[in-house]
Amino acid sequence: MKNIIVLICSILTLNISLSAQKNDLVTVKSGTRILDYFPFQDRYRYSQFVPGKVYFKNNTFSAFKMNYNFLLGEMQFIKSRDTLVVVNTKDIKHIIIEQDTFLYDKGYMEVISQKGPIQVTLNEYIKLKEVLKKDSYGTASSGSSTKSYNTMRADGNFYKLTVNEDLVFQRVRDYYLFTTASGFEPYSKKNVLKLLPQNEDEIKSYLKSNDIDFKSREDLIKLAGYIQTIMK
């Protein structure tokens, strides 16, 4: 009986995992609107536009109702009932929305953990993965370049377009380590060892003992806590 329960739990866990992977890919069918495949709750970080502040490097700030758009990779705000985009990204020090902090470096990085001088950040966005061309039999296959579609990302109406080819979108979650000394670095084993070369043996031993998954948010936060304890 115990073995049967364990087997059922394993199957359920596998199904949930496969479902999560599948849901990261969304195919927008030809003749339909991109917007129809990405409801508000999937398109935005927050369920509605909420109070936020943009802090600039010149020690000024602006306050608006704000939200982060995953599909466009843009920070948006409401002004006079219009939805606008924060454009002067090079001048941004950080953005605070509710209790969350966002930094900017070729994309918005949400700080998900801060362990002393180390910050673990997440750059989450939805990208156009590929364009599926249809042959004379109506069968879709990969092949068309995504370049022409990517140029439309600067247009706030991008997701309102009706497409004439099948488009495959993918939700991406990239994790980064940030320190004032090294800036943003992809959160990988290589970069962790580069951050603390003098502790290479200790870190390798820790990684082996704890089986750290570099795609797991929880594991990366845990590893950052360990790194903080051995930093001098």
N, C-alpha and C positions, 0 to 999 in steps of 0.2 A: 504493500500500500504506500509506504514511504517513497519507494522508488518511482511509483506512478506519479505521485504528487510532484517530485523533483523534476520528472520528465515534462509534465504539463507546464510547470513554471518556466522551464528552459525554453519550451516552444513558444510560450507567450512572450518571453523576453526577446526571442529572436524575431518574432512577428512585429513587435513594437519597434525594434531596431531597424528592420527592413522598411517598415512603414515610414519612419522618420527620414531615412535616406531617400525613399521614393518621393516624399513630400518636398524635398529640397529642389526637385526638378519640376518645373511647370511648363507645359507645352501650350502655347497660344496658337489656336488653329487659324488658318487662313480665312479671311472674311469676317473675323471677329475683332473686338477691341481688347487691347492689352488690359485696360482698366477692369474689364469684367472678370479677369482671372485673379485680380489682386484687390480684395475688399480692404477697406480702411484698416482693419485690425492686422492685416498681413503687410500692408504697405508702410505703416507707420510704427514708430517705437512705442508711442503712447496711444491709449484708446481715444484721446481727444487732445486738442491743443491746450497746453497747460502753461502756467506762468514760468518764465525763464529769463535769464539775464546773460547777455553777451559782454564779457569783459575784454577790453582791448589793451594792447601793450602800452598805450599812452596813459593808462590808469583811469580811463573813462569806461562807462558801461551803458548799455541800452536794455530796457526791459520790455518784453512783449509776451504774448501767448505763443508758445513755440512747440515744434515737433520735428523729429528727424524722419526723413523720407528714405526708406531702405531702397526703393526702386530707382530713385534718382540720385541717391547718395548726397542729398542736400539737407541742410538745416533750414527749415521754413518758419515763418512767423506771420502773425495776423496783424495787419495795420489797415484801419478804416475798412474793415470787412474784406480786404483783399489778402490773398495768400502770396507772400513774397519770399524771396530767397536771400539768405545771408551771403553776400558776394565778396566782401573784403576779407577773405580768409587769411591772407598774409598778416593782417593786423590783429588777429584774434589771439588773446592770451589763453582763455578758456571760456567755456559756456557751461552754465549750471541750469539744469531743468529739474524741478522738484529737488530731489536729493542726489541727483546724478551729475557727474562732471564729464565734459567732453573736451578733448584736446583736438588740435588739427595738425595733420601732417600728410598731405596728399590724400586726404580722406579723414572723416571724423572718427576719432578713437574714444570710445567710452571707457572711463577708468572703472574697472570692475574689482580691483583690489590694490591697496597701497600698503606695502610692508617697508617701513622706513623710507630709504631713498629709492626703492624699487616700486614702480607702478606696473600692474598688469592691465593692458588695455585691449579692447575688442573693436575691430573694424568690421561691422556687419553690413552687408549690402546685398542687393539682388542684381546679378549681372546677366547680360545676354550671352548664353553659352554657345549657341549655334543656330544657324538658319537651315531649315530642312527644305531642300528642293524637291519638287514633285516631277516624276517622269511622265511619259505619255500614258502610263497605266494608272496614274494617280497614286503611286507609291512614293512615300517621302523618304529622302535620304540626305545625309549630311553632305555639305559641299559649298554652299554659298557663303561668301565672306560676311562677317558681322560688322565690318568697319563702317559701312554706310549707316547702319542702325545705331552704332555707338555714338556717332556724331550728333544724334538727336537727343542725347541725354541732357544737353544743356537747355533744352526746351521744356518748360514746365508742363506742356501739353503732350509730352512724349507718350505717356501711358494711355492717352485718350485716342491714339491712332488706331485705325482699322488696318490690320496688316494684310498683305497679299501673299504671304508665305507663312508656313508654320515656323514659329520661333520658340526655342527652348531656353527658358530662364532658370537660373540656379541661385539659391540663397547661399551666400558665402560668409563664413565666420573666420576671420584671420586674427590671431592673437599676437600681441607685441609686448616686448619688455621695454620700459622706458626708464632711463636714468638721465640726470642732467649732464653727465659726462659723455654718455654714448648716444643719447637721443633715442629714437625708436628703432628697435631691431626686431625682426621676426622672432617669435618665441620658439626656439628650437634648441636641441641639445648642443649643436655647434655653437650657437650664440651664447648659451649659458656658460659653456666652458671658456669661451673667449672673454666673457665678463670677468671671470675669476680663474685665470690660468694657474695661479698658485695653489688653487684648491681642486685641481682637476681630478686627482685620485679620490678625494672625499666625495665629490659630486657624482662621479661615475659609480661609486659604491652605493650611494643613496639612490640613484636612478635604477640600479639593478635590484636593490632590495625592495623598492616601493613600486616598481613596474609602472612608471609614469607614462601616461598617454598624453602626447602633446596636442591632441585634439580635444581633450577633456578640460572644460573650464575649471572644474573642481580640482583636478590634478595639478593644473598650472598654478592655481592660487596656492595650493599646498606647497609646491616646489618653491615658489617665491618666498614663502615664509621660512623655508629651510635656508635658502640662499642668504636671507637677511641675517640669520643667526651666525653665519660663518664669514660675513663681510667684515673687513677691518677698516 
